[in-house]
């Protein structure tokens, strides 16, 4: 049977643009994984890895016009947004190069023998080594930052792990272009092309997660797709780590004092956040707790005005558009659910933004309204009107894990007067990033960043953004009683590589 063609599709029209490739067979996936496995030695030198990452960033930047044009043709996200995302991606590659140069991620710890300890301590030397080939599953909504050259790939290569990327069907042509740029950069440093593998097709994605030489996987996408891969990773004869970002409601709580103080501004800010990128951000605020009464009414009016003024937009593909319309219709049809601005079809290929409202009492107990506690991908949010703090707390207690949770406080509450600290403590178990008086859309690439959260936000306790994302692809190993001459240079007493380390309990930098 002939392999299925892979088409690049214009989401603005739904029409095929060009055939990019064919879906990979099991044999082709095996070839890609084995090539990546054989490329491990070429990434062993940290100097080579850092140089490769920086060259990759330079080459991506140099090809920016071509890449942005290809990305826009396949995603309709627009040149401004995509140029910014490409810049972020290049910055992230260079940031990981700096992390590789510094070497602290290796976690070097050396304990010399101590016969006086109870029990006695032998010579112990610990550091972290790369896991091996990493399977990377590209996301639809960030064709640069969470795709072929995105955070999973950048952090895996930084750790010394070659990758095989399963391209997302929404941007296959761009995926091929980016993979070519990365391989060109790799060749400049003697790294074989196999260090960055690329495959297309649903079945190829399943073959990839099952391959015995794949040592770990990173995924960003739906709960359904991610959970299927997570289960497959766990069901292997040798299970592997699977870092999946699956879904998030990203709740927002607005206190009564905050609504009274600046309800109009909060409503306008919410509209901007929930419609950003046509509501296709993984940290879009999808459920917002707003107090009942005049202050909350003012916030909702501001939200109504701002959302009504927003323009219809194109989603990443027509399947997502169909799912969005079906999800809105299901939620809108529930009892006690109102639609001040009805989200829906803006045209044959577009959608219009809107929001739904429901009382907190309707969500406080299990029942027909539970679907409102699930992410609906696209430009829609649910405003929950609560009568008192206890009612808001009951709704929050029903929420699954999230990437973010946000609270809007008044100036006095933010200064420590009132329940501000208590609300933060209440939100902390719900999410990996807790915001005060801000909006979750926008995930800075920074050492302190954490982009993850309790399930189903992610399937692990790690992050996919920020410097510590590298930790997903490493494992610790300890050498006991090994002669100095046999030790890797990272663990020798004279520290020839100048690495930060902990020696006999004392931190050396």
Secondary structure in CASP SS format (residue, H / E / C, confidence):
PFRMAT SS
TARGET T0000
AUTHOR 0000-0000-0000
METHOD secondary structure of the structure
MODEL  1
X C 1.00
X C 1.00
X C 1.00
X C 1.00
X E 1.00
X E 1.00
X E 1.00
X E 1.00
X E 1.00
X E 1.00
X C 1.00
X C 1.00
X C 1.00
X C 1.00
X E 1.00
X E 1.00
X E 1.00
X E 1.00
X E 1.00
X E 1.00
X E 1.00
X E 1.00
X C 1.00
X C 1.00
X C 1.00
X H 1.00
X H 1.00
X H 1.00
X H 1.00
X H 1.00
X H 1.00
X H 1.00
X H 1.00
X H 1.00
X H 1.00
X H 1.00
X H 1.00
X H 1.00
X C 1.00
X H 1.00
X H 1.00
X H 1.00
X H 1.00
X C 1.00
X C 1.00
X H 1.00
X H 1.00
X H 1.00
X H 1.00
X H 1.00
X H 1.00
X H 1.00
X H 1.00
X H 1.00
X H 1.00
X H 1.00
X H 1.00
X H 1.00
X H 1.00
X H 1.00
X H 1.00
X H 1.00
X C 1.00
X H 1.00
X H 1.00
X H 1.00
X H 1.00
X H 1.00
X H 1.00
X H 1.00
X H 1.00
X H 1.00
X H 1.00
X H 1.00
X H 1.00
X C 1.00
X C 1.00
X C 1.00
X H 1.00
X H 1.00
X H 1.00
X H 1.00
X H 1.00
X H 1.00
X H 1.00
X H 1.00
X H 1.00
X H 1.00
X H 1.00
X H 1.00
X H 1.00
X H 1.00
X H 1.00
X H 1.00
X H 1.00
X H 1.00
X H 1.00
X H 1.00
X H 1.00
X H 1.00
X H 1.00
X H 1.00
X C 1.00
X H 1.00
X H 1.00
X H 1.00
X C 1.00
X E 1.00
X E 1.00
X E 1.00
X E 1.00
X C 1.00
X C 1.00
X E 1.00
X C 1.00
X C 1.00
X C 1.00
X C 1.00
X C 1.00
X C 1.00
X E 1.00
X C 1.00
X C 1.00
X E 1.00
X E 1.00
X E 1.00
X E 1.00
X E 1.00
X E 1.00
X E 1.00
X C 1.00
X C 1.00
X E 1.00
X E 1.00
X E 1.00
X E 1.00
X E 1.00
X C 1.00
X C 1.00
X C 1.00
X C 1.00
X C 1.00
X C 1.00
X C 1.00
X C 1.00
X C 1.00
X C 1.00
X C 1.00
X C 1.00
X C 1.00
X H 1.00
X H 1.00
X H 1.00
X H 1.00
X H 1.00
X H 1.00
X H 1.00
X H 1.00
X H 1.00
X C 1.00
X C 1.00
X C 1.00
X E 1.00
X E 1.00
X E 1.00
X E 1.00
X C 1.00
X C 1.00
X H 1.00
X H 1.00
X H 1.00
X H 1.00
X H 1.00
X H 1.00
X H 1.00
X H 1.00
X H 1.00
X H 1.00
X H 1.00
X H 1.00
X H 1.00
X H 1.00
X H 1.00
X H 1.00
X H 1.00
X H 1.00
X H 1.00
X C 1.00
X C 1.00
X C 1.00
X C 1.00
X C 1.00
X H 1.00
X H 1.00
X H 1.00
X E 1.00
X E 1.00
X E 1.00
X E 1.00
X C 1.00
X C 1.00
X H 1.00
X H 1.00
X H 1.00
X H 1.00
X H 1.00
X H 1.00
X H 1.00
X H 1.00
X H 1.00
X C 1.00
X C 1.00
X C 1.00
X E 1.00
X E 1.00
X E 1.00
X E 1.00
X E 1.00
X E 1.00
X E 1.00
X C 1.00
X C 1.00
X H 1.00
X H 1.00
X H 1.00
X H 1.00
X H 1.00
X H 1.00
X H 1.00
X H 1.00
X H 1.00
X H 1.00
X H 1.00
X H 1.00
X H 1.00
X C 1.00
X C 1.00
X C 1.00
X C 1.00
X C 1.00
X E 1.00
X E 1.00
X E 1.00
X E 1.00
X E 1.00
X C 1.00
X C 1.00
X C 1.00
X C 1.00
X C 1.00
X E 1.00
X E 1.00
X E 1.00
X E 1.00
X C 1.00
X H 1.00
X H 1.00
X H 1.00
X H 1.00
X H 1.00
X H 1.00
X H 1.00
X H 1.00
X H 1.00
X H 1.00
X H 1.00
X H 1.00
X H 1.00
X H 1.00
X H 1.00
X H 1.00
X H 1.00
X H 1.00
X H 1.00
X H 1.00
X H 1.00
X H 1.00
X H 1.00
X H 1.00
X C 1.00
X C 1.00
X C 1.00
X C 1.00
X C 1.00
X C 1.00
X C 1.00
X E 1.00
X E 1.00
X E 1.00
X E 1.00
X E 1.00
X C 1.00
X C 1.00
X H 1.00
X H 1.00
X H 1.00
X H 1.00
X H 1.00
X H 1.00
X H 1.00
X H 1.00
X H 1.00
X H 1.00
X H 1.00
X H 1.00
X H 1.00
X H 1.00
X H 1.00
X C 1.00
X C 1.00
X C 1.00
X C 1.00
X E 1.00
X C 1.00
X C 1.00
X C 1.00
X C 1.00
X H 1.00
X H 1.00
X H 1.00
X H 1.00
X H 1.00
X H 1.00
X H 1.00
X H 1.00
X H 1.00
X H 1.00
X H 1.00
X H 1.00
X H 1.00
X H 1.00
X H 1.00
X C 1.00
X C 1.00
X C 1.00
X C 1.00
X C 1.00
X E 1.00
X E 1.00
X E 1.00
X E 1.00
X C 1.00
X C 1.00
X E 1.00
X E 1.00
X C 1.00
X C 1.00
X C 1.00
X C 1.00
X C 1.00
X E 1.00
X E 1.00
X C 1.00
X E 1.00
X E 1.00
X E 1.00
X E 1.00
X E 1.00
X E 1.00
X H 1.00
X H 1.00
X H 1.00
X H 1.00
X C 1.00
X C 1.00
X C 1.00
X C 1.00
X H 1.00
X H 1.00
X H 1.00
X H 1.00
X H 1.00
X H 1.00
X C 1.00
X C 1.00
X C 1.00
X C 1.00
X C 1.00
X C 1.00
X E 1.00
X E 1.00
X E 1.00
X E 1.00
X E 1.00
X E 1.00
X E 1.00
X C 1.00
X C 1.00
X H 1.00
X H 1.00
X H 1.00
X H 1.00
X H 1.00
X H 1.00
X H 1.00
X H 1.00
X C 1.00
X C 1.00
X C 1.00
X C 1.00
X C 1.00
X E 1.00
X E 1.00
X E 1.00
X E 1.00
X E 1.00
X E 1.00
X E 1.00
X C 1.00
X C 1.00
X H 1.00
X H 1.00
X H 1.00
X H 1.00
X C 1.00
X C 1.00
X C 1.00
X C 1.00
X C 1.00
X H 1.00
X H 1.00
X H 1.00
X H 1.00
X H 1.00
X H 1.00
X H 1.00
X H 1.00
X H 1.00
X C 1.00
X C 1.00
X E 1.00
X E 1.00
X E 1.00
X E 1.00
X E 1.00
X E 1.00
X C 1.00
X C 1.00
X C 1.00
X C 1.00
X C 1.00
X C 1.00
X C 1.00
X C 1.00
X C 1.00
X C 1.00
X C 1.00
X C 1.00
X C 1.00
X C 1.00
X C 1.00
X C 1.00
X C 1.00
X C 1.00
X C 1.00
X C 1.00
X C 1.00
X E 1.00
X C 1.00
X C 1.00
X C 1.00
X C 1.00
X C 1.00
X C 1.00
X C 1.00
X C 1.00
X H 1.00
X H 1.00
X H 1.00
X H 1.00
X H 1.00
X H 1.00
X H 1.00
X E 1.00
X E 1.00
X E 1.00
X E 1.00
X E 1.00
X E 1.00
X E 1.00
X C 1.00
X C 1.00
X C 1.00
X H 1.00
X H 1.00
X H 1.00
X C 1.00
X C 1.00
X H 1.00
X H 1.00
X H 1.00
X C 1.00
X C 1.00
X C 1.00
X C 1.00
X C 1.00
X C 1.00
X C 1.00
X C 1.00
X C 1.00
X E 1.00
X E 1.00
X E 1.00
X C 1.00
X C 1.00
X E 1.00
X E 1.00
X E 1.00
X C 1.00
END
